[in-house]
Amino acid sequence: MSSTQQPSSKKQTLFIASLIILWYSSNIGVLLLNKYLLSNYGFKFPIFLTMCHMSACAFFSYISIVFIKLVPLQPIKSRPQFLKIATLSVVFCCSVVGGNISLRYLPVSFNQAVGATTPFFTALFAYLMTFKREAWVTYAALVPVVTGVVIASGGEPGFHWFGFIMCISATAARAFKSVLQGILLSSEGYNTSVSICLSSAICTFLYVFGL
């Protein structure tokens, strides 16, 4: 490797590492803040909180695309494409709403333990929707994860049935969204981040204000 390629490789590695750290930090921060607002602070509007999340995602995605130009801005080209994005937005919105509601009743640690079953639901939906089979090692690796969640559910002192159901629903919706998004991106070659977040914000706005 030449001397000119080494600095660029180090910069790329540092950039990727920074993104990963930022992603983890922001997710942990949002999760803890949600728990504080919904449980400790007594905020009783998880759907309105979801609308704020989706609006912020749409705003910053638009800034990143239009002004920072991380990826090109692409318009919706057809009605079927719009319907796919709308469906994906509803699923995305349901996953966030379910997760926020579950935080009112479950500890953060248990919420994240249940969320660890996302790969199980992803593999299930991928098979049901695309008939894609993973290697047997992949399915075998999911067994201890699901088993661990079952054991944790039985021994969780703060277990709450409604919160557990909402958390499972949010986890399944998150996995379903990943499969749908993979199908849309592979078939359309389309960047949907702004469209998904914006339409999700609109969905929650209409629900909150009863329009």
JOMO-V292147 format. One record per residue. N is the residue number from 1. RES is the residue in one small letter. OMEGA is omega in whole degrees, 0 to 359 (999 if undefined). Layout:
n: [N N]
res: [RES RES]
omega: [OMEGA OMEGA]
This chain:
n: [1 2 3 4 5 6 7 8 9 10 11 12 13 14 15 16 17 18 19 20 21 22 23 24 25 26 27 28 29 30 31 32 33 34 35 36 37 38 39 40 41 42 43 44 45 46 47 48 49 50 51 52 53 54 55 56 57 58 59 60 61 62 63 64 65 66 67 68 69 70 71 72 73 74 75 76 77 78 79 80 81 82 83 84 85 86 87 88 89 90 91 92 93 94 95 96 97 98 99 100 101 102 103 104 105 106 107 108 109 110 111 112 113 114 115 116 117 118 119 120 121 122 123 124 125 126 127 128 129 130 131 132 133 134 135 136 137 138 139 140 141 142 143 144 145 146 147 148 149 150 151 152 153 154 155 156 157 158 159 160 161 162 163 164 165 166 167 168 169 170 171 172 173 174 175 176 177 178 179 180 181 182 183 184 185 186 187 188 189 190 191 192 193 194 195 196 197 198 199 200 201 202 203 204 205 206 207 208 209 210 211]
res: [m s s t q q p s s k k q t l f i a s l i i l w y s s n i g v l l l n k y l l s n y g f k f p i f l t m c h m s a c a f f s y i s i v f i k l v p l q p i k s r p q f l k i a t l s v v f c c s v v g g n i s l r y l p v s f n q a v g a t t p f f t a l f a y l m t f k r e a w v t y a a l v p v v t g v v i a s g g e p g f h w f g f i m c i s a t a a r a f k s v l q g i l l s s e g y n t s v s i c l s s a i c t f l y v f g l]
omega: [182 181 179 181 182 178 180 178 178 178 180 178 179 179 180 179 179 178 180 179 179 180 179 183 181 179 179 180 180 180 180 178 176 180 179 182 187 184 185 184 178 178 189 183 182 180 175 177 177 178 178 178 184 178 178 178 180 182 183 174 178 178 182 183 186 187 179 177 175 175 181 176 183 180 173 190 185 178 177 178 177 180 178 180 179 178 179 180 180 179 178 180 180 181 180 179 179 178 179 179 182 180 176 187 185 172 181 182 180 176 180 177 177 178 179 178 179 178 178 179 178 178 180 180 178 179 182 186 184 183 179 180 176 176 183 179 179 179 179 180 181 182 179 179 180 179 179 178 178 179 180 180 181 183 181 181 180 183 178 188 181 177 179 180 179 180 177 179 179 179 178 179 178 178 178 178 180 179 178 181 177 178 182 182 181 182 185 186 191 175 190 189 181 183 181 182 181 180 175 177 179 179 181 177 180 180 183 185 173 181 999]
